Amino acid sequence: MDFTAKQIAAYLGGEVVGDENATVSTFAKIEEGMPGALSFLSNPKYTPYIYDTQSSIVLVNNDFTAEKPIKATLIKTANAYESLAKLLTLYESAKPQKTGISSMASVAESATIGKDVYIGPFVYIGEKAIIGDNTIIEANVSIGDGATVGNNCILYHGATIYHGCKVGNRCILHAGSVVGADGFGFAPGTNGYDKIPQIGIAILEDDVELGANTCVDRSTMGATIVKQGVKLDNMVQIGHNAIIGEHTVMSAQCGVAGSTKIGNWCMVGGQTGFNGHIQIGNGVKVGAHSAVP
């Protein structure tokens, strides 16, 4: 479907600079632009590309000033990157959603399945599990006994939710992510290490996203909690009884040891490690490869 610069600007509340009838039907990076594509510019490093891009429309920030002629039509908004996110979300929502339960899925009779749910091949859903409306569960996902998944979630191939754990609304679990594996609890004994049973659960609140192969361990007692709006990249480890505050983001390969509490709106660079039993305040920014003892 084609959209004009005028239509896009109206949706975003932006200003058209150039041909308001310029049309686009796809997206492209600014350095790989093509006719009929929409691109964006928010990082100053990519500014040189705007003068040569073949994209028909480019989103830019309101404070952008051209130093020489630009072929593309511009749409100025308060935040070009945020505007792109809105357009991509609209684009994704227009795709038809899969529904129905595969004949090759195993769904317990005592499980509760909401409306317009898709359950793919080789999915396992345990006894008394609850799945909310409009949730998509791709192939090979495993959801344990008594686990809960909210509305409008997406669980990609091979994600696992252990027994009793809870996933909120609008959550995304990428391939291989695990919610509720045992916390790393062992007591040294005479003949080795005795396993400490992990009898708690793990909870993801609303709007949480877990990257591929990211793990949130269940607690020894009580709950490990990933709060609303948290985004965790691939291969992040959240230890037992940890709490990750609202809207905190972590890049790949971060590790949070047990019982550590991280505040709201924190930003953590890749391969950062946090010791156990510590507390991080709100709004903290930690650079990549850091160690927080």
C-alpha atoms as an extended CHARMM CRD file, in Angstrom:
* protein
*
       293  EXT
         1         1  MET       CA              0.0000000000        0.0000000000        0.0000000000  PROA      1               0.0000000000
         2         2  ASP       CA              1.3200000000        3.4300000000       -0.9300000000  PROA      2               0.0000000000
         3         3  PHE       CA              1.3360000000        6.3970000000        1.4580000000  PROA      3               0.0000000000
         4         4  THR       CA              2.0610000000       10.0040000000        0.6080000000  PROA      4               0.0000000000
         5         5  ALA       CA              4.3080000000       12.3690000000        2.5130000000  PROA      5               0.0000000000
         6         6  LYS       CA              1.2270000000       14.4080000000        3.3910000000  PROA      6               0.0000000000
         7         7  GLN       CA             -0.5190000000       11.3660000000        4.9190000000  PROA      7               0.0000000000
         8         8  ILE       CA              2.5730000000       10.3180000000        6.8840000000  PROA      8               0.0000000000
         9         9  ALA       CA              3.1560000000       13.8300000000        8.1990000000  PROA      9               0.0000000000
        10        10  ALA       CA             -0.4620000000       14.0740000000        9.3170000000  PROA      10              0.0000000000
        11        11  TYR       CA             -0.1510000000       10.7520000000       11.1940000000  PROA      11              0.0000000000
        12        12  LEU       CA              3.0970000000       11.8130000000       12.8890000000  PROA      12              0.0000000000
        13        13  GLY       CA              2.2010000000       15.4660000000       13.4100000000  PROA      13              0.0000000000
        14        14  GLY       CA              5.1930000000       16.4670000000       11.2890000000  PROA      14              0.0000000000
        15        15  GLU       CA              6.0090000000       19.0330000000        8.6090000000  PROA      15              0.0000000000
        16        16  VAL       CA              6.6130000000       18.2190000000        4.9280000000  PROA      16              0.0000000000
        17        17  VAL       CA              9.5780000000       19.8730000000        3.2300000000  PROA      17              0.0000000000
        18        18  GLY       CA              9.3600000000       19.1230000000       -0.4820000000  PROA      18              0.0000000000
        19        19  ASP       CA              6.7610000000       17.2140000000       -2.4820000000  PROA      19              0.0000000000
        20        20  GLU       CA              3.7940000000       16.3780000000       -0.2400000000  PROA      20              0.0000000000
        21        21  ASN       CA              2.5680000000       13.9180000000       -2.9110000000  PROA      21              0.0000000000
        22        22  ALA       CA              5.7680000000       11.8220000000       -2.8360000000  PROA      22              0.0000000000
        23        23  THR       CA              4.7560000000        8.2140000000       -2.1610000000  PROA      23              0.0000000000
        24        24  VAL       CA              6.4090000000        5.2700000000       -0.4160000000  PROA      24              0.0000000000
        25        25  SER       CA              5.5140000000        1.6090000000       -0.0020000000  PROA      25              0.0000000000
        26        26  THR       CA              8.5230000000        0.2230000000        1.8980000000  PROA      26              0.0000000000
        27        27  PHE       CA             11.3570000000        1.1180000000        4.2860000000  PROA      27              0.0000000000
        28        28  ALA       CA             15.1230000000        1.3170000000        3.6810000000  PROA      28              0.0000000000
        29        29  LYS       CA             18.2640000000        2.4240000000        5.5090000000  PROA      29              0.0000000000
        30        30  ILE       CA             19.3040000000        5.8760000000        4.3690000000  PROA      30              0.0000000000
        31        31  GLU       CA             22.5650000000        4.5960000000        2.8910000000  PROA      31              0.0000000000
        32        32  GLU       CA             20.6730000000        1.9130000000        0.9390000000  PROA      32              0.0000000000
        33        33  GLY       CA             17.7510000000        4.0870000000       -0.1590000000  PROA      33              0.0000000000
        34        34  MET       CA             15.6860000000        3.3770000000       -3.2450000000  PROA      34              0.0000000000
        35        35  PRO       CA             12.7680000000        5.0780000000       -4.9950000000  PROA      35              0.0000000000
        36        36  GLY       CA              9.5040000000        4.3800000000       -3.1980000000  PROA      36              0.0000000000
        37        37  ALA       CA             11.2350000000        3.8290000000        0.1770000000  PROA      37              0.0000000000
        38        38  LEU       CA             11.0760000000        5.7700000000        3.4440000000  PROA      38              0.0000000000
        39        39  SER       CA             14.2990000000        6.2910000000        5.4380000000  PROA      39              0.0000000000
        40        40  PHE       CA             15.2110000000        8.2320000000        8.5520000000  PROA      40              0.0000000000
        41        41  LEU       CA             18.0990000000       10.3010000000        9.8960000000  PROA      41              0.0000000000
        42        42  SER       CA             18.6600000000       10.6700000000       13.6260000000  PROA      42              0.0000000000
        43        43  ASN       CA             22.3590000000        9.8410000000       14.1140000000  PROA      43              0.0000000000
        44        44  PRO       CA             24.6090000000       12.6970000000       12.8730000000  PROA      44              0.0000000000
        45        45  LYS       CA             27.1300000000       10.1100000000       11.6050000000  PROA      45              0.0000000000
        46        46  TYR       CA             24.7260000000        9.3230000000        8.7610000000  PROA      46              0.0000000000
        47        47  THR       CA             24.1100000000       12.9310000000        7.7040000000  PROA      47              0.0000000000
        48        48  PRO       CA             26.2920000000       12.7030000000        4.5360000000  PROA      48              0.0000000000
        49        49  TYR       CA             23.9850000000       10.0160000000        3.1320000000  PROA      49              0.0000000000
        50        50  ILE       CA             20.9430000000       12.2960000000        3.0640000000  PROA      50              0.0000000000
        51        51  TYR       CA             22.3780000000       14.2660000000        0.1540000000  PROA      51              0.0000000000
        52        52  ASP       CA             22.7380000000       11.1850000000       -2.0660000000  PROA      52              0.0000000000
        53        53  THR       CA             20.0150000000        8.8240000000       -0.8500000000  PROA      53              0.0000000000
        54        54  GLN       CA             17.5800000000        7.5250000000       -3.4490000000  PROA      54              0.0000000000
        55        55  SER       CA             14.7740000000        7.1590000000       -0.9020000000  PROA      55              0.0000000000
        56        56  SER       CA             11.6600000000        9.1540000000       -1.7360000000  PROA      56              0.0000000000
        57        57  ILE       CA             11.0030000000       10.3510000000        1.8270000000  PROA      57              0.0000000000
        58        58  VAL       CA             13.3460000000       10.8340000000        4.7960000000  PROA      58              0.0000000000
        59        59  LEU       CA             12.2830000000       11.4680000000        8.3980000000  PROA      59              0.0000000000
        60        60  VAL       CA             14.4910000000       14.0490000000       10.1210000000  PROA      60              0.0000000000
        61        61  ASN       CA             14.4880000000       15.9130000000       13.4230000000  PROA      61              0.0000000000
        62        62  ASN       CA             12.9870000000       19.3960000000       13.5600000000  PROA      62              0.0000000000
        63        63  ASP       CA             16.4200000000       20.9640000000       14.0640000000  PROA      63              0.0000000000
        64        64  PHE       CA             17.9050000000       19.4470000000       10.8870000000  PROA      64              0.0000000000
        65        65  THR       CA             19.2830000000       22.0740000000        8.4780000000  PROA      65              0.0000000000
        66        66  ALA       CA             20.4240000000       21.0540000000        5.0000000000  PROA      66              0.0000000000
        67        67  GLU       CA             23.8310000000       22.3030000000        3.8540000000  PROA      67              0.0000000000
        68        68  LYS       CA             23.1540000000       21.5650000000        0.1830000000  PROA      68              0.0000000000
        69        69  PRO       CA             20.2330000000       20.4330000000       -2.0160000000  PROA      69              0.0000000000
        70        70  ILE       CA             18.4360000000       17.1910000000       -1.1490000000  PROA      70              0.0000000000
        71        71  LYS       CA             16.5190000000       15.1760000000       -3.7070000000  PROA      71              0.0000000000
        72        72  ALA       CA             14.2650000000       13.4030000000       -1.1850000000  PROA      72              0.0000000000
        73        73  THR       CA             11.1820000000       14.8960000000        0.4140000000  PROA      73              0.0000000000
        74        74  LEU       CA             11.7330000000       15.4780000000        4.1360000000  PROA      74              0.0000000000
        75        75  ILE       CA              9.2870000000       15.0720000000        6.9830000000  PROA      75              0.0000000000
        76        76  LYS       CA             10.4010000000       16.9760000000       10.0750000000  PROA      76              0.0000000000
        77        77  THR       CA              9.2900000000       15.6590000000       13.4730000000  PROA      77              0.0000000000
        78        78  ALA       CA             10.3060000000       16.1910000000       17.0890000000  PROA      78              0.0000000000
        79        79  ASN       CA             12.0950000000       12.8160000000       17.1140000000  PROA      79              0.0000000000
        80        80  ALA       CA             12.7900000000       11.0290000000       13.8330000000  PROA      80              0.0000000000
        81        81  TYR       CA             13.7060000000        7.7150000000       15.4760000000  PROA      81              0.0000000000
        82        82  GLU       CA             10.5530000000        7.6700000000       17.5860000000  PROA      82              0.0000000000
        83        83  SER       CA              8.4980000000        8.5660000000       14.5060000000  PROA      83              0.0000000000
        84        84  LEU       CA             10.0320000000        5.6580000000       12.6030000000  PROA      84              0.0000000000
        85        85  ALA       CA              9.0950000000        3.3280000000       15.4700000000  PROA      85              0.0000000000
        86        86  LYS       CA              5.4710000000        4.4920000000       15.2230000000  PROA      86              0.0000000000
        87        87  LEU       CA              5.4000000000        3.8280000000       11.4870000000  PROA      87              0.0000000000
        88        88  LEU       CA              6.9970000000        0.3900000000       11.8230000000  PROA      88              0.0000000000
        89        89  THR       CA              4.5050000000       -0.5230000000       14.5440000000  PROA      89              0.0000000000
        90        90  LEU       CA              1.6490000000        0.5490000000       12.2680000000  PROA      90              0.0000000000
        91        91  TYR       CA              3.1780000000       -1.4780000000        9.4270000000  PROA      91              0.0000000000
        92        92  GLU       CA              3.4570000000       -4.5900000000       11.6120000000  PROA      92              0.0000000000
        93        93  SER       CA             -0.0990000000       -4.2610000000       12.9440000000  PROA      93              0.0000000000
        94        94  ALA       CA             -1.4520000000       -4.2640000000        9.3850000000  PROA      94              0.0000000000
        95        95  LYS       CA             -0.1340000000       -7.7840000000        8.7730000000  PROA      95              0.0000000000
        96        96  PRO       CA             -2.7330000000      -10.5650000000        9.0890000000  PROA      96              0.0000000000
        97        97  GLN       CA             -2.4680000000      -12.4100000000       12.4010000000  PROA      97              0.0000000000
        98        98  LYS       CA             -2.3510000000      -16.1840000000       12.5410000000  PROA      98              0.0000000000
        99        99  THR       CA             -4.9900000000      -17.9500000000       14.6410000000  PROA      99              0.0000000000
       100       100  GLY       CA             -5.9300000000      -21.5320000000       15.4190000000  PROA      100             0.0000000000
       101       101  ILE       CA             -4.3450000000      -24.4960000000       17.1850000000  PROA      101             0.0000000000
       102       102  SER       CA             -2.1010000000      -26.8670000000       15.2660000000  PROA      102             0.0000000000
       103       103  SER       CA             -3.1140000000      -30.5260000000       15.3030000000  PROA      103             0.0000000000
       104       104  MET       CA              0.4960000000      -31.2580000000       16.2520000000  PROA      104             0.0000000000
       105       105  ALA       CA              0.3620000000      -29.1520000000       19.4450000000  PROA      105             0.0000000000
       106       106  SER       CA             -0.1710000000      -30.7010000000       22.8910000000  PROA      106             0.0000000000
       107       107  VAL       CA             -2.5800000000      -28.6340000000       24.9850000000  PROA      107             0.0000000000
       108       108  ALA       CA             -3.7630000000      -29.9400000000       28.3540000000  PROA      108             0.0000000000
       109       109  GLU       CA             -7.5310000000      -30.2040000000       28.7420000000  PROA      109             0.0000000000
       110       110  SER       CA             -7.3760000000      -28.1410000000       31.9350000000  PROA      110             0.0000000000
       111       111  ALA       CA             -5.5440000000      -25.2720000000       30.2140000000  PROA      111             0.0000000000
       112       112  THR       CA             -7.4740000000      -22.0700000000       29.4970000000  PROA      112             0.0000000000
       113       113  ILE       CA             -6.9540000000      -20.6670000000       26.0020000000  PROA      113             0.0000000000
       114       114  GLY       CA             -8.1610000000      -17.1430000000       25.1420000000  PROA      114             0.0000000000
       115       115  LYS       CA             -9.7570000000      -15.8030000000       21.9690000000  PROA      115             0.0000000000
       116       116  ASP       CA             -7.9510000000      -15.5920000000       18.6230000000  PROA      116             0.0000000000
       117       117  VAL       CA             -4.8460000000      -17.3820000000       19.9100000000  PROA      117             0.0000000000
       118       118  TYR       CA             -2.3640000000      -19.0660000000       17.5550000000  PROA      118             0.0000000000
       119       119  ILE       CA             -0.6190000000      -22.2170000000       18.7980000000  PROA      119             0.0000000000
       120       120  GLY       CA              1.9350000000      -23.6720000000       16.3900000000  PROA      120             0.0000000000
       121       121  PRO       CA              3.2270000000      -27.2090000000       15.8240000000  PROA      121             0.0000000000
       122       122  PHE       CA              4.9230000000      -29.0750000000       18.6880000000  PROA      122             0.0000000000
       123       123  VAL       CA              3.8890000000      -26.5200000000       21.3050000000  PROA      123             0.0000000000
       124       124  TYR       CA              3.3420000000      -27.9410000000       24.8030000000  PROA      124             0.0000000000
       125       125  ILE       CA              0.9040000000      -26.2170000000       27.1740000000  PROA      125             0.0000000000
       126       126  GLY       CA              0.6390000000      -27.8030000000       30.6180000000  PROA      126             0.0000000000
       127       127  GLU       CA             -2.1420000000      -28.4520000000       33.0920000000  PROA      127             0.0000000000
       128       128  LYS       CA             -4.0660000000      -25.3740000000       34.2870000000  PROA      128             0.0000000000
       129       129  ALA       CA             -1.9190000000      -23.0160000000       32.2380000000  PROA      129             0.0000000000
       130       130  ILE       CA             -3.6570000000      -19.8200000000       31.1020000000  PROA      130             0.0000000000
       131       131  ILE       CA             -3.1060000000      -18.1570000000       27.7210000000  PROA      131             0.0000000000
       132       132  GLY       CA             -4.5890000000      -14.7060000000       27.0630000000  PROA      132             0.0000000000
       133       133  ASP       CA             -6.3990000000      -13.3480000000       24.0060000000  PROA      133             0.0000000000
       134       134  ASN       CA             -4.6220000000      -12.6410000000       20.6960000000  PROA      134             0.0000000000
       135       135  THR       CA             -1.3870000000      -14.3010000000       21.8120000000  PROA      135             0.0000000000
       136       136  ILE       CA              0.8670000000      -15.9590000000       19.2260000000  PROA      136             0.0000000000
       137       137  ILE       CA              2.7860000000      -19.0660000000       20.2740000000  PROA      137             0.0000000000
       138       138  GLU       CA              5.1760000000      -20.2830000000       17.6060000000  PROA      138             0.0000000000
       139       139  ALA       CA              6.4670000000      -23.8330000000       17.1150000000  PROA      139             0.0000000000
       140       140  ASN       CA              8.2980000000      -25.7450000000       19.8600000000  PROA      140             0.0000000000
       141       141  VAL       CA              7.3430000000      -23.4030000000       22.7050000000  PROA      141             0.0000000000
       142       142  SER       CA              6.8810000000      -25.0480000000       26.1050000000  PROA      142             0.0000000000
       143       143  ILE       CA              4.5840000000      -23.5780000000       28.7670000000  PROA      143             0.0000000000
       144       144  GLY       CA              4.5740000000      -25.4240000000       32.0730000000  PROA      144             0.0000000000
       145       145  ASP       CA              1.7970000000      -26.4120000000       34.4500000000  PROA      145             0.0000000000
       146       146  GLY       CA              0.0520000000      -23.4560000000       36.0510000000  PROA      146             0.0000000000
       147       147  ALA       CA              1.9770000000      -20.8620000000       34.0410000000  PROA      147             0.0000000000
       148       148  THR       CA              0.1960000000      -17.7120000000       32.8620000000  PROA      148             0.0000000000
       149       149  VAL       CA              0.6970000000      -15.7580000000       29.6290000000  PROA      149             0.0000000000
       150       150  GLY       CA             -1.2320000000      -12.5240000000       29.1020000000  PROA      150             0.0000000000
       151       151  ASN       CA             -2.9700000000      -10.9320000000       26.1220000000  PROA      151             0.0000000000
       152       152  ASN       CA             -1.3000000000       -9.9070000000       22.8540000000  PROA      152             0.0000000000
       153       153  CYS       CA              1.9930000000      -11.6630000000       23.5500000000  PROA      153             0.0000000000
       154       154  ILE       CA              4.3710000000      -13.2130000000       21.0190000000  PROA      154             0.0000000000
       155       155  LEU       CA              6.3730000000      -16.2930000000       22.0080000000  PROA      155             0.0000000000
       156       156  TYR       CA              8.8550000000      -17.2200000000       19.3100000000  PROA      156             0.0000000000
       157       157  HSD       CA             10.2050000000      -20.6740000000       18.4820000000  PROA      157             0.0000000000
       158       158  GLY       CA             11.6630000000      -22.6120000000       21.3790000000  PROA      158             0.0000000000
       159       159  ALA       CA             10.8370000000      -20.1760000000       24.1680000000  PROA      159             0.0000000000
       160       160  THR       CA             10.1790000000      -21.8740000000       27.5080000000  PROA      160             0.0000000000
       161       161  ILE       CA              8.0730000000      -20.7740000000       30.4680000000  PROA      161             0.0000000000
       162       162  TYR       CA              8.4440000000      -23.0520000000       33.4730000000  PROA      162             0.0000000000
       163       163  HSD       CA              5.6690000000      -24.1280000000       35.8330000000  PROA      163             0.0000000000
       164       164  GLY       CA              3.8870000000      -21.4480000000       37.8280000000  PROA      164             0.0000000000
       165       165  CYS       CA              5.6190000000      -18.4920000000       36.1980000000  PROA      165             0.0000000000
       166       166  LYS       CA              3.7450000000      -15.4280000000       34.9890000000  PROA      166             0.0000000000
       167       167  VAL       CA              4.0950000000      -13.3820000000       31.8120000000  PROA      167             0.0000000000
       168       168  GLY       CA              2.0930000000      -10.1620000000       31.4740000000  PROA      168             0.0000000000
       169       169  ASN       CA              0.3620000000       -8.5310000000       28.5180000000  PROA      169             0.0000000000
       170       170  ARG       CA              2.0820000000       -7.4940000000       25.2810000000  PROA      170             0.0000000000
       171       171  CYS       CA              5.2900000000       -9.3290000000       26.1090000000  PROA      171             0.0000000000
       172       172  ILE       CA              7.6820000000      -10.6710000000       23.4680000000  PROA      172             0.0000000000
       173       173  LEU       CA              9.8810000000      -13.7020000000       24.1460000000  PROA      173             0.0000000000
       174       174  HSD       CA             12.3810000000      -14.4180000000       21.4050000000  PROA      174             0.0000000000
       175       175  ALA       CA             13.7010000000      -17.8160000000       20.3780000000  PROA      175             0.0000000000
       176       176  GLY       CA             15.3070000000      -19.8670000000       23.1190000000  PROA      176             0.0000000000
       177       177  SER       CA             14.4600000000      -17.5000000000       25.9680000000  PROA      177             0.0000000000
       178       178  VAL       CA             13.7010000000      -19.1550000000       29.3120000000  PROA      178             0.0000000000
       179       179  VAL       CA             11.5070000000      -17.8720000000       32.1350000000  PROA      179             0.0000000000
       180       180  GLY       CA             11.6860000000      -19.7440000000       35.4250000000  PROA      180             0.0000000000
       181       181  ALA       CA             14.6310000000      -22.1260000000       35.2390000000  PROA      181             0.0000000000
       182       182  ASP       CA             16.0970000000      -22.8690000000       38.6750000000  PROA      182             0.0000000000
       183       183  GLY       CA             18.1700000000      -20.1910000000       40.3390000000  PROA      183             0.0000000000
       184       184  PHE       CA             21.8250000000      -21.0900000000       40.8780000000  PROA      184             0.0000000000
       185       185  GLY       CA             21.5770000000      -22.2010000000       44.4790000000  PROA      185             0.0000000000
       186       186  PHE       CA             23.9000000000      -24.8330000000       45.9650000000  PROA      186             0.0000000000
       187       187  ALA       CA             25.2460000000      -25.4680000000       49.4610000000  PROA      187             0.0000000000
       188       188  PRO       CA             28.7130000000      -27.0350000000       49.8380000000  PROA      188             0.0000000000
       189       189  GLY       CA             28.5330000000      -30.3980000000       51.5960000000  PROA      189             0.0000000000
       190       190  THR       CA             30.8490000000      -33.2170000000       52.5130000000  PROA      190             0.0000000000
       191       191  ASN       CA             30.5050000000      -34.9940000000       49.1840000000  PROA      191             0.0000000000
       192       192  GLY       CA             29.9540000000      -32.0140000000       46.8940000000  PROA      192             0.0000000000
       193       193  TYR       CA             27.2770000000      -29.4010000000       46.4410000000  PROA      193             0.0000000000
       194       194  ASP       CA             23.7420000000      -29.9530000000       47.6740000000  PROA      194             0.0000000000
       195       195  LYS       CA             21.0650000000      -28.3870000000       45.4900000000  PROA      195             0.0000000000
       196       196  ILE       CA             18.8410000000      -25.8330000000       47.2220000000  PROA      196             0.0000000000
       197       197  PRO       CA             15.2800000000      -26.2600000000       45.8810000000  PROA      197             0.0000000000
       198       198  GLN       CA             14.0460000000      -23.1590000000       44.0830000000  PROA      198             0.0000000000
       199       199  ILE       CA             10.3900000000      -23.0110000000       45.1020000000  PROA      199             0.0000000000
       200       200  GLY       CA              9.5770000000      -19.4590000000       43.9600000000  PROA      200             0.0000000000
       201       201  ILE       CA              8.5850000000      -18.1860000000       40.5160000000  PROA      201             0.0000000000
       202       202  ALA       CA              9.6320000000      -15.6710000000       37.8760000000  PROA      202             0.0000000000
       203       203  ILE       CA              7.3370000000      -12.8190000000       36.8170000000  PROA      203             0.0000000000
       204       204  LEU       CA              7.4600000000      -10.6640000000       33.7020000000  PROA      204             0.0000000000
       205       205  GLU       CA              5.1690000000       -7.6520000000       33.9800000000  PROA      205             0.0000000000
       206       206  ASP       CA              3.4690000000       -5.9840000000       30.9740000000  PROA      206             0.0000000000
       207       207  ASP       CA              5.3920000000       -4.8670000000       27.8590000000  PROA      207             0.0000000000
       208       208  VAL       CA              8.5790000000       -6.7930000000       28.6230000000  PROA      208             0.0000000000
       209       209  GLU       CA             10.7590000000       -8.0900000000       25.7810000000  PROA      209             0.0000000000
       210       210  LEU       CA             13.3730000000      -10.8380000000       26.1640000000  PROA      210             0.0000000000
       211       211  GLY       CA             15.9920000000      -11.3530000000       23.4820000000  PROA      211             0.0000000000
       212       212  ALA       CA             17.0440000000      -14.7250000000       22.1080000000  PROA      212             0.0000000000
       213       213  ASN       CA             18.5200000000      -17.1120000000       24.7090000000  PROA      213             0.0000000000
       214       214  THR       CA             17.8970000000      -14.6960000000       27.5730000000  PROA      214             0.0000000000
       215       215  CYS       CA             17.1300000000      -16.3160000000       30.9320000000  PROA      215             0.0000000000
       216       216  VAL       CA             15.1760000000      -15.0900000000       33.9400000000  PROA      216             0.0000000000
       217       217  ASP       CA             15.6480000000      -17.5680000000       36.8000000000  PROA      217             0.0000000000
       218       218  ARG       CA             12.9420000000      -18.4850000000       39.2800000000  PROA      218             0.0000000000
       219       219  SER       CA             13.4900000000      -17.4180000000       42.8890000000  PROA      219             0.0000000000
       220       220  THR       CA             14.5010000000      -19.5240000000       45.8470000000  PROA      220             0.0000000000
       221       221  MET       CA             11.3980000000      -18.1460000000       47.5910000000  PROA      221             0.0000000000
       222       222  GLY       CA              9.0330000000      -15.3900000000       46.4780000000  PROA      222             0.0000000000
       223       223  ALA       CA              9.6100000000      -14.1000000000       42.9450000000  PROA      223             0.0000000000
       224       224  THR       CA             12.2110000000      -12.8550000000       40.5210000000  PROA      224             0.0000000000
       225       225  ILE       CA             10.5440000000       -9.8200000000       38.9190000000  PROA      225             0.0000000000
       226       226  VAL       CA             11.1760000000       -8.0830000000       35.6060000000  PROA      226             0.0000000000
       227       227  LYS       CA              9.0020000000       -5.0060000000       35.8080000000  PROA      227             0.0000000000
       228       228  GLN       CA              6.8750000000       -3.2180000000       33.2310000000  PROA      228             0.0000000000
       229       229  GLY       CA              8.5090000000       -2.0480000000       30.0190000000  PROA      229             0.0000000000
       230       230  VAL       CA             11.9070000000       -3.6960000000       30.5510000000  PROA      230             0.0000000000
       231       231  LYS       CA             13.8000000000       -4.6530000000       27.3810000000  PROA      231             0.0000000000
       232       232  LEU       CA             16.5620000000       -7.2640000000       27.6280000000  PROA      232             0.0000000000
       233       233  ASP       CA             18.8060000000       -8.0250000000       24.6540000000  PROA      233             0.0000000000
       234       234  ASN       CA             20.0610000000      -11.4660000000       23.6050000000  PROA      234             0.0000000000
       235       235  MET       CA             21.8760000000      -13.7110000000       26.0950000000  PROA      235             0.0000000000
       236       236  VAL       CA             21.1290000000      -11.7130000000       29.2400000000  PROA      236             0.0000000000
       237       237  GLN       CA             21.0630000000      -13.5860000000       32.5800000000  PROA      237             0.0000000000
       238       238  ILE       CA             18.8100000000      -12.4530000000       35.4410000000  PROA      238             0.0000000000
       239       239  GLY       CA             19.5750000000      -14.3720000000       38.6290000000  PROA      239             0.0000000000
       240       240  HSD       CA             17.1790000000      -15.6340000000       41.2680000000  PROA      240             0.0000000000
       241       241  ASN       CA             15.2960000000      -13.1050000000       43.4200000000  PROA      241             0.0000000000
       242       242  ALA       CA             16.6030000000      -10.1870000000       41.3370000000  PROA      242             0.0000000000
       243       243  ILE       CA             14.3010000000       -7.2660000000       40.5310000000  PROA      243             0.0000000000
       244       244  ILE       CA             14.7300000000       -5.2570000000       37.3340000000  PROA      244             0.0000000000
       245       245  GLY       CA             12.9860000000       -1.8670000000       37.5380000000  PROA      245             0.0000000000
       246       246  GLU       CA             10.4840000000       -0.4080000000       35.0950000000  PROA      246             0.0000000000
       247       247  HSD       CA             11.6870000000        0.5490000000       31.5920000000  PROA      247             0.0000000000
       248       248  THR       CA             15.2800000000       -0.4810000000       32.2180000000  PROA      248             0.0000000000
       249       249  VAL       CA             17.1690000000       -1.6850000000       29.1390000000  PROA      249             0.0000000000
       250       250  MET       CA             20.1760000000       -4.0300000000       28.9740000000  PROA      250             0.0000000000
       251       251  SER       CA             22.3530000000       -4.8950000000       25.9960000000  PROA      251             0.0000000000
       252       252  ALA       CA             23.6000000000       -8.3750000000       25.1470000000  PROA      252             0.0000000000
       253       253  GLN       CA             25.4840000000      -10.6480000000       27.5260000000  PROA      253             0.0000000000
       254       254  CYS       CA             24.7500000000       -8.7350000000       30.7220000000  PROA      254             0.0000000000
       255       255  GLY       CA             24.5390000000      -10.7320000000       33.9440000000  PROA      255             0.0000000000
       256       256  VAL       CA             22.6690000000       -9.8220000000       37.1240000000  PROA      256             0.0000000000
       257       257  ALA       CA             23.4680000000      -11.9740000000       40.1430000000  PROA      257             0.0000000000
       258       258  GLY       CA             20.8890000000      -13.1100000000       42.6590000000  PROA      258             0.0000000000
       259       259  SER       CA             18.9210000000      -10.7480000000       44.9090000000  PROA      259             0.0000000000
       260       260  THR       CA             20.2120000000       -7.6070000000       43.1730000000  PROA      260             0.0000000000
       261       261  LYS       CA             17.7260000000       -4.7830000000       42.6410000000  PROA      261             0.0000000000
       262       262  ILE       CA             18.1290000000       -2.4800000000       39.6430000000  PROA      262             0.0000000000
       263       263  GLY       CA             16.0960000000        0.7250000000       39.4730000000  PROA      263             0.0000000000
       264       264  ASN       CA             13.7570000000        2.2250000000       36.8890000000  PROA      264             0.0000000000
       265       265  TRP       CA             14.8740000000        3.6810000000       33.5490000000  PROA      265             0.0000000000
       266       266  CYS       CA             18.4410000000        2.3810000000       33.8060000000  PROA      266             0.0000000000
       267       267  MET       CA             20.5470000000        1.8080000000       30.6640000000  PROA      267             0.0000000000
       268       268  VAL       CA             23.1630000000       -0.9440000000       30.7700000000  PROA      268             0.0000000000
       269       269  GLY       CA             25.7860000000       -1.5780000000       28.0870000000  PROA      269             0.0000000000
       270       270  GLY       CA             26.7220000000       -5.0360000000       26.8330000000  PROA      270             0.0000000000
       271       271  GLN       CA             28.7010000000       -7.5790000000       28.8710000000  PROA      271             0.0000000000
       272       272  THR       CA             28.1710000000       -5.7550000000       32.1540000000  PROA      272             0.0000000000
       273       273  GLY       CA             28.0910000000       -7.8310000000       35.3430000000  PROA      273             0.0000000000
       274       274  PHE       CA             26.3600000000       -6.9920000000       38.6200000000  PROA      274             0.0000000000
       275       275  ASN       CA             27.2860000000       -8.6260000000       41.9240000000  PROA      275             0.0000000000
       276       276  GLY       CA             24.5680000000      -10.1640000000       44.0310000000  PROA      276             0.0000000000
       277       277  HSD       CA             22.6680000000       -8.4990000000       46.8910000000  PROA      277             0.0000000000
       278       278  ILE       CA             23.3200000000       -4.9180000000       45.7350000000  PROA      278             0.0000000000
       279       279  GLN       CA             20.9540000000       -2.0850000000       44.8560000000  PROA      279             0.0000000000
       280       280  ILE       CA             21.1860000000        0.2530000000       41.8510000000  PROA      280             0.0000000000
       281       281  GLY       CA             19.1710000000        3.4850000000       41.8410000000  PROA      281             0.0000000000
       282       282  ASN       CA             16.8880000000        4.9260000000       39.1660000000  PROA      282             0.0000000000
       283       283  GLY       CA             18.2030000000        6.3710000000       35.9120000000  PROA      283             0.0000000000
       284       284  VAL       CA             21.6970000000        4.9020000000       36.2140000000  PROA      284             0.0000000000
       285       285  LYS       CA             23.7290000000        4.4730000000       33.0120000000  PROA      285             0.0000000000
       286       286  VAL       CA             26.4330000000        1.8000000000       32.9460000000  PROA      286             0.0000000000
       287       287  GLY       CA             28.9170000000        1.5510000000       30.0690000000  PROA      287             0.0000000000
       288       288  ALA       CA             29.7030000000       -1.6750000000       28.2230000000  PROA      288             0.0000000000
       289       289  HSD       CA             32.0950000000       -4.2250000000       29.7970000000  PROA      289             0.0000000000
       290       290  SER       CA             31.5860000000       -2.7490000000       33.2730000000  PROA      290             0.0000000000
       291       291  ALA       CA             31.6820000000       -4.6670000000       36.5380000000  PROA      291             0.0000000000
       292       292  VAL       CA             29.4570000000       -3.4120000000       39.3730000000  PROA      292             0.0000000000
       293       293  PRO       CA             30.5960000000       -4.9330000000       42.6750000000  PROA      293             0.0000000000
